[in-house]
Amino acid sequence: PHVHAGKILDFSVMAKQVHAGRPGTVGVVVVALTKGQPVHAERFIPPATPTGWEKLSIRLPLPADLTGLTIFLMCSNHFNTTAEAYFDDAVLVIGDDGAAADAQDGKPQFSDYRKD
């Protein structure tokens, strides 16, 4: 099995929407690829109006048959629409259920894909 199978993924990114053609256009999508149906979670900025910096966070339990992981920073989630946005300060933590709590205490348990 994949080294991160069965663990918890916590992903956050700061997003600032300059404009969007329609609501729910700017955001983030995390897709856990499996041998069967992929599992995903998403967070989008609801309004189409300009925003300040907003934190978009996703927590996703990774399936036991995990084969890969993809993270999309979305700036145009719909066909025939446009948007402009900035993304900054992305943080990805993969660990046991307590990893996110430890990260909030300033002691993150990071998983380095180059070592696993």
C-alpha positions in Angstrom: 0.0 0.0 0.0 1.0 3.7 -0.4 3.0 5.0 2.5 0.3 7.6 3.4 -2.7 5.2 3.1 -5.0 5.4 6.1 -3.5 8.7 7.3 -5.1 12.1 7.6 -4.3 14.9 5.1 -4.6 18.5 6.2 -4.1 21.2 3.5 -4.6 24.9 3.8 -3.8 27.8 1.5 -4.5 31.6 1.7 -6.5 32.9 -1.2 -7.3 36.4 -2.3 -10.0 36.7 -5.0 -9.6 39.8 -7.2 -12.6 39.0 -9.3 -14.7 36.0 -10.4 -17.2 35.6 -13.2 -19.6 33.8 -10.8 -19.7 32.5 -7.2 -17.7 29.4 -6.2 -15.1 29.9 -8.9 -11.9 30.3 -6.9 -10.8 27.6 -4.4 -8.9 24.4 -3.9 -9.6 20.7 -4.7 -7.8 17.7 -3.2 -8.1 14.4 -4.9 -7.0 11.1 -3.4 -6.5 8.7 -6.3 -7.3 5.0 -5.5 -7.6 1.7 -7.4 -11.3 2.4 -7.6 -13.2 5.7 -7.3 -11.1 8.7 -6.3 -12.0 10.5 -3.1 -12.0 14.3 -3.1 -12.7 17.4 -0.9 -13.0 21.0 -2.0 -13.4 24.5 -0.6 -14.3 27.5 -2.7 -14.8 31.2 -2.0 -18.6 31.7 -2.0 -19.0 35.2 -3.4 -17.9 36.4 -6.8 -16.9 39.8 -5.4 -13.3 40.7 -4.4 -12.2 39.4 -1.1 -9.3 39.9 1.3 -7.0 37.0 2.2 -9.1 34.0 3.3 -7.8 30.7 4.6 -9.2 27.7 2.7 -8.7 24.4 4.7 -9.3 20.8 3.8 -9.1 17.7 6.0 -9.3 14.4 4.2 -8.9 10.9 5.5 -6.7 9.1 3.0 -8.2 5.7 1.8 -6.5 2.4 2.4 -6.1 1.8 -1.3 -4.4 5.2 -2.0 -2.3 5.3 -5.2 -1.6 9.0 -5.5 -2.6 12.5 -4.5 -3.4 15.7 -6.6 -4.0 19.2 -5.3 -5.6 21.8 -7.6 -5.6 25.5 -7.0 -8.7 26.6 -8.9 -9.0 30.0 -10.5 -11.8 29.1 -12.9 -14.0 26.2 -11.6 -16.7 26.6 -14.3 -16.8 26.5 -18.1 -17.1 29.9 -19.8 -16.0 31.9 -16.8 -12.9 33.8 -15.7 -11.4 34.8 -12.4 -8.3 36.3 -11.0 -6.9 35.3 -7.6 -3.7 35.0 -5.6 -2.7 32.0 -3.5 0.0 32.0 -0.8 1.3 30.2 2.2 0.2 26.7 1.3 0.7 24.1 4.0 0.3 20.3 3.6 0.5 18.0 6.6 0.0 14.2 6.3 0.0 12.2 9.5 -2.0 10.5 12.2 -5.2 12.1 13.4 -3.2 14.2 15.9 -0.9 15.8 13.3 -3.1 18.8 12.7 -3.4 19.5 16.4 0.3 19.3 16.8 0.8 21.6 13.9 -1.4 24.2 15.6 0.8 23.9 18.7 3.8 24.8 16.5 5.1 21.3 16.3 4.0 20.0 12.9 4.6 16.3 12.0 5.5 16.7 8.4 5.9 13.9 6.0 8.7 14.4 3.5 7.9 12.5 0.3 11.6 12.3 -0.5 12.2 10.2 2.6 9.1 8.0 2.7 
